[in-house]
Amino acid sequence: MAKKQHYMTAQERYTLEGMLRAKKPVAWIARELGFSRQTIYNEIKRGTYEHERNGFLYLRYSADKGQNIHRRRQQNKGRDLKIGHDLAYADYLERKIIQDKYSPAAALASARAEGFQTRICVNTLYHYIDLGIFRVLTNNHLLEKLTRRPRKKNTGPKVAHPTLPCIENRPELISRRQEKGHWEMDLIVGPEGSSAALLTLTERVTREEMIFKLPNKRAASVRRIFNRLERTTPDFRQRFKSISTDNGPEFMEYDKLIRSIHGGKRFDVWYCHSYAAWEKGTNENHNRMIRRFFPKGTDFKKITEKQIAALQDWMNGYPRKILGWRSPRELAA
């Protein structure tokens, strides 16, 4: 049976209650009622209550409770709930946020680009998600909310490496993002005991992203990436004018890192202060986006080059508010 595109009716809720009491499995119920399994799970969660019998408490689904909650949410939406009259629009937003891992703001921008006539603001979309009006989409799908953590107060020293180029001396045109070709760099590491890592590069103007898998966290492995780029990029000196990075040991062999395979200097490197991740904040934000796909604890030794290429392609096609809802790929073209 094809999956239905409407909300569950009261009669369907009573049928669901009977099926659950008959101990039918969720997959079977979903097929019989014509909804996805996630919709059934969401409805069960919505209508579950504690039922007391013989002094013991049991969790039981109530169609009446599920229907009352649904009715209350419908009333809370008000008469101007535009999204309720455009199911294709609602489904598109759900798909972009759940499947494509877009933020709500990016999903709305993508919907505008696709030509949807319905318009809601991002705050309204967040409100709708809080109300639970979508068939599947909930706050659990908003990874920014799930991963947001309070900033830790740091009282440690904030000094760059005393003998290497400090970001304080970086030219103003780089800091103001007035010229392409200036990148930020970092490593994303795996679990303790794992040697493989990801080298991430983020261009400051276009937000273009490059991701490379490293077999280990050694400085020589980082240099090999740039050696390869220098050999295979005809306009390397224009594409890579400077790198801003932290004081990780993998980046500290400065003299070797800046040395061109053709002789001379291949680019400038600027080192951030300790405990000052915001000094390369664009790259830090991109690393958080990468963690949507490769969460902490991921062993990068098991991640394929194909997966990394797909993620890099996703990031360079992702529309950004700061770019006027264009993607890095569009801006770099």
N, C-alpha and C positions, 0 to 999 in steps of 0.2 A: 504494500500500500504506500502511495506517495506521501511524503511528509506534509502535514497541513501548515498553512500559512496564517492561521488565526489563533487567538488565545483560546485556551481550554474552556469549554462551556461548563455550566453547572452539571448537566447530565453526564458529560464526559468525566467530571470529577467523581460523581457517584459510581460510575462504571469502574473507574480506577480504584476507588475504595473497595469495591467488591472483589476485584481481581487481586488486590493486595491481601485481603483476608483469606482468599483462596490460595495464597502463597505462590502466585504466578511470578516468574522472574521478570525483571524490568525490561530486558530485551524483548521478551514475548509481548509484554504489555505495550511497549512502544510500537511494535509492528501492528498489533491489533487496533490501537487507537489512531495510528498514523502520525505519531509525533516522534521526534528524535529521543534517544535515551536521555540526553542531557535535560530536555524539557521535562521528562517524567521525573528525573531526579530532583530538579528544581521544584516541581510541584509537590513532591513528597516532603521535601524539606520545609516548604511553605506551610503545609497543612498538618504537620506532625505535632502531636501533643502527648503529655504524660497521662496514661490511663491506669487507674489503680484497680487491682483485682486481688482479692484474698490477701491484702496487706502488702502486695508487691506492685511496683510501678513498671509499666510497660510503655514503650513508644508505639503510638498508633497513628495512622493517617486518618484525618477527618475531612470529608468532602465539604462539609459545612464551613469548617474553619478556613480551608483553602479558598472557598468561594467568597467568604466574608472579607478576607484579606485582599483578594482580587478586586472586589467591589469598592473597598475603601481606597485602594490605590487608584482606581479609575476615577473616583470622585476627587481625589487630591490633584489629579492632573489638570482639572479645570477645562473650560470649554475651548481654550485656544491651544490645545495640544496638537500642533500641526503634524507632528511625526506620526500620530495615530491614524492619520488619513493617507499616509504614503508608506505602505508596507515595503515597497521596493527600496525606498530610501532607508528605512529602518534596517532592513536586511543588509543593505550595502554597508552601513556604518558598523553593524555587528561583524560582518566578514572582515572589514579592514582592521578593526581593533583586535578581534580574536585570532583570525587566521594570519593576517599580514603583520600583526603586532604594531599597528599604528597607534599613536596617541589619539585621544578624542579630537584635538585641534587639527592634527594632520588628516584624520579621517574626514572631517568636515571640509577641509580644503580640497581633498581628493574628490569628494562628492560634487563640489562646485565645478571642479575641472571636468568631471564626467557629464555635466549638464543637468543635474537634478535641479528642479525648480523650487523644491521645499528648502527653506532657509531657517536654521536655528543657530544661536550663538553657542560658544563652547561651554559657558556656564549653564545654559539650559540643558545641554547634552549631559553634563555631569549630574545635574539635578534629576534628569530622567533616569539615569543609571542608578542613582541613589534610591529612587522610587521603585525600581524594579519593573519598569514597564516593558523592557525588552524580553524576547522569548528566551534568550540564553545569556546575553551580556550582563555581567554584574561587576561590582567593584573588584572582585577577585581577578578580573582580566586586565585591570589597570596596573601595569607593572610599576609605574612611577609611584603609585600609592603604596604598593606592597614593599618596595625597596627603599622608600624614603626613610632616612635615619637622622636623628638629631646630630648636629655637628659637635664634635668633641672639642673641648677647650684644650688648646695645646700651649704649654708654657715653655716648650723647648726652644733652643736657639734657632733663629731664622737668618742663617748666613749661607751664601753660596760658597762653592769651593774657592778657597783663597787664591789659588794660582791659575784658575781657568776663567774664561770669559763669562762675566756675570750678566744676567738678563737686565740688570739696571742700565747697562751700557748698550743695550740693543737699540738700533736706530728707530726713531719715532715712526717712520713710515711703516715699519713692521708692526709696531704696537697698535697703530691706528688702522691696520689692514688696508693700506693704500696700494699695495703691490702684491701680485700673485707670486708664488714660488717659495713662500715661507711656511714651514711645517712645524707641527708639534709631535713629539714622539714619546712612547711609553711601552712598557711590557705588560701584558696580562698573563698572570701565572696560574698554574694549576694547583692541585692539592699538595700538601707537604709530602715530600719524597718523590714528586713528579718532576722530571727535568724539562719536558717540552713546555713551550710558551708561545704566545702570540706577540709579534712586534706590530704595533699600530702606529700609523702615520696619518696626521690630519692636516690638510692645507687650510691656512687661517682665513683666506678670503672666500673660497668656494665651498669649504667644508668637505672637499673631496677626501675619501678615505682609502687607505691602502693597508692591507692586512697580510702578514707573512707568518708562516709557521716556522718556529725555530726548534731545533732538536734539543737545545739547552739554553741556559741564560748567560752564556759567555760573550764577552766583548767581540771575540773573533767571529761568532755567528752573526752578530749584528752587522759587522763590517762586510761579511760576505753578501748580505742582502744589498748593501749599497754598491758593492763592486759589481754585482749582477745588474743592478739598475743602471749603473754608469755605462756598462757594456751594451745594454739593450735599448737605452733611451737616447735617440739622436739629439734631442735638445735638452740634455740632462742639466746643463748649467743654468738654463732658463727655468726649468721645472723645479730644481732644487737649489735655491739660493741660500737658505739657512734652515737650521733645525733648532728648536727650543725643547729642552728636555730636563729631566731631573738629575739627581746625583746618584742614580743607581750604578753599581759597579760595572754593569754591562755597557755603560755609556762613558766611562771615565778614561778610557785610553784615547784621550783627545787627539794627540798628534797622529795616531794611526787612523782614527775615525775620519779626520778631515783630509787625509792624504789621498789624492786622486790616483787612480790606476794608470793615468797618463802622465803623472808627474805634477807637482804643484798642489794647490789647495782646491778641493772640489766644492766645499761650501763652508759657511760659518756655522758654529755651534754656540748656542747661548744656554747657560745653566741656570735653572731656577734656584731660588732660595729653598732651604730645607723647610719642610712643613708648610709649603706654599703651593699646593696643587692648583689653586686658582690661577697661577701664573701661566699655566697651560690648560686652561679650563675647557677649551673646545675639545681637546683630546680626551680629557677626563669625562666630559659628557658623552662623547662617542663610545668610550669604553663601557659606560653604563648601558648604552644601547646594545653593545655587543653581548653584555651579560644577560640580555633578554633571551638570547639564543644559546649562550654557553654560560650557564650560571656558575657561581662559585662552587668549586669541587670538581669541575670538568677536567678530565685528564686529556690534555691536548694531543697527547701521543695517539689517541684513538680517533681524533678528528681528522677527516680527510681534506686534501687540497680542494676537492670539489665542494665540500661544505663551506670552506673558507671563501672560495670564489663566489658562491651563491650569496653569502652574507655580505661580502664587499659590494656585490651588485645591488643588493637590497638597500644598503646604506647610501649608495651613490644615487639611487633613484627615489629616496625618501624625501618628500617635500618638507621644507623648513620655513617656519614663520619668519625667521631672521633673514631669509633669502626671498621674502615676498611670496612664499609658498612655491617657490621653484626648488628643484632638486639640485644637488651638487653637480650632477651630470649635465644639467641644462646650463648651469652657470659656467662650467669649465669648458663647454663646447665653443 
